[in-house]
């Protein structure tokens, strides 16, 4: 006889059907989460000027947000399950309002970095809360729901740069954070009024496991950020060592303890690790594009924040538009092949973008870059859509912390992208900046091509139940 895994997400037997408004509000929350990161990319040069810092230092204001999401993501997944997605998400949006106001009032870079980190902590609640709620109420249409969820990420990418650019042009860069705080408060109210509650679970808290996981993730991603900031090599080495020790200790504890946050067998399942690696890679490439491209357009072409946003919107708009189409394409040629095609495109487009931005003329480079960004967005949207579907079809979908770790890797991808730009952009070699994502996409493509396809979903569910026996 089998039993429900301890800490597994247990959907209600007959959940009340939410309204269409609830569905839209949940997707809007996903859009807001992405918007939190991208809304400052267009005015990034103006923020640097206003605070009296350079391009390398101001990237830390972007990276701090993602670093905080990475560190807090496993705990967010656990808390989301423990408190219930609706309650946890509304509380996190309230925290985001306070952090946004604090960022708008920041007198220096250190304060801004602290407020952005607090926003990152709040934002880490959004992916697991939305994914868990969608999985309960719209389980019968999971493929298209996850594709729409990935599209909502693209909408945030699309709206962030132009919205940030327009607001900065009209009222200054501080108004960008006030605008975001107002949107967060409005969404919290709409969630409270329209989204039904999902029953909270009783996941065990393996304290040593959670601490070592946070230590491992924070150390590794912190080291990447430190390298990008030109920190002393001694600090970077210490962070790397702490990160590696944290990961190893977590694996040892997870293997020996019956209270492990996530059974190791879930990590080794092919659909989970392929989807997680692909999601992290696509986010790393996205992070490089949305930071390096505005920096280059501002420095070499002298464009205003509004015009920068009008060009970089191509990346995110194509993500938003193509992600839903990728689910239909997956029905014809299988999601796995869509994933392969998306990663193959991402091997090529970073190098094409570096060439586009070095073309002669004033309009030709911008036009070609717009086209390359559009193609890249289609590929990123496809990879994100298939990766989200893959994780929700894996046995790990029943474990809140496993979903938190998946999102931790996604956020880590952004942190890696930001750190890579901070490290390589000051060298003046645009080819070096964009060669990194091309190599990363190639390695991930090799990983997902290796080995046979994942087992059918019904066999995975049987195996997951056997683990909990």
Helices and strands as residue ranges (DSSP letters): H 20-38, H 44-51, H 55-83, H 85-104, H 109-137, G 139-141, H 142-171, H 174-194, H 207-228, H 233-256, H 264-268, H 270-300, H 305-333, H 335-356, H 364-393, G 395-398, H 400-424, G 425-427, H 430-449, H 457-467
